[in-house]
Every structure is written in C-alpha cells, then in structure tokens.
Amino acid sequence: MLESFVLREGTDYGEQEVSLERKLEQLRHQLKNGELLLCFDEPTESINLLTPQQAREMGL
C-alpha cells in the first residue's frame, strides 16, 4: 500500500534522488511516530496519507 502511494506521487525533484526503499522507510517511520495518518476516503475508495492537522481540518 505504501509503495503504491510513493509511486503515484510522481517524479522526485529534490536535490538528491531518494530510493524507493528509503522513501518507504521514511513513511513507515512517520506513520509509527504519528506524524502521518493512513486515511480511507469512502467516496473515492482510496487511501491517503495525511498529517494529523490535515485530518483535523477535514473533520476526521
């Protein structure tokens, strides 16, 4: 699921290209620490990663 999220984000335009494994590691860390939340959107039947603030703003 996380790999699909990373791949749909498109091209990496940062100073240094980051490997897929490193991006997945970063996402896992952020999820584990509560920096990101995994949210299911019923209308679109998709899963998104949101910050806690974004989730609150959306009423989740």
C-alpha positions as CSV (number, residue, x, y, z in Angstrom):
1,M,0.0,0.0,0.0
2,L,2.8,2.4,0.9
3,E,4.7,1.6,-2.3
4,S,1.6,2.5,-4.4
5,F,1.4,5.8,-2.6
6,V,5.0,6.6,-3.2
7,L,4.8,5.6,-6.9
8,R,1.7,7.7,-7.5
9,E,3.5,10.8,-6.2
10,G,5.4,11.1,-9.4
11,T,9.0,12.2,-10.1
12,D,11.3,13.2,-7.3
13,Y,12.6,16.7,-8.0
14,G,14.7,17.0,-4.8
15,E,18.4,17.9,-4.7
16,Q,19.2,14.2,-4.3
17,E,17.1,11.4,-5.7
18,V,15.8,9.2,-2.9
19,S,15.4,5.4,-3.5
20,L,12.0,3.8,-3.2
21,E,13.2,1.8,-0.2
22,R,14.3,4.9,1.6
23,K,11.0,6.6,0.9
24,L,9.1,3.6,2.2
25,E,11.4,3.6,5.3
26,Q,10.6,7.3,5.9
27,L,6.9,6.8,5.5
28,R,6.9,3.8,8.0
29,H,8.8,5.9,10.5
30,Q,6.3,8.9,10.1
31,L,3.3,6.5,10.5
32,K,4.8,4.8,13.5
33,N,5.5,8.2,15.2
34,G,2.1,9.6,14.5
35,E,3.4,12.2,12.1
36,L,1.2,10.8,9.3
37,L,-2.1,9.0,9.4
38,L,-3.5,6.5,7.0
39,C,-7.0,7.6,6.0
40,F,-9.6,5.9,3.8
41,D,-11.7,8.1,1.6
42,E,-15.0,6.4,1.0
43,P,-16.3,8.5,-1.9
44,T,-13.1,7.8,-4.0
45,E,-12.4,4.4,-2.4
46,S,-8.8,5.5,-2.0
47,I,-6.2,5.6,0.8
48,N,-4.4,8.8,1.6
49,L,-1.6,9.8,4.0
50,L,-2.4,13.0,6.0
51,T,-0.8,14.9,8.8
52,P,-2.8,15.0,12.0
53,Q,-3.5,18.6,11.3
54,Q,-4.9,17.9,7.8
55,A,-7.1,15.1,9.2
56,R,-8.5,17.5,11.9
57,E,-9.2,20.2,9.2
58,M,-11.1,17.6,7.2
59,G,-13.1,16.6,10.3
60,L,-11.6,13.1,10.5
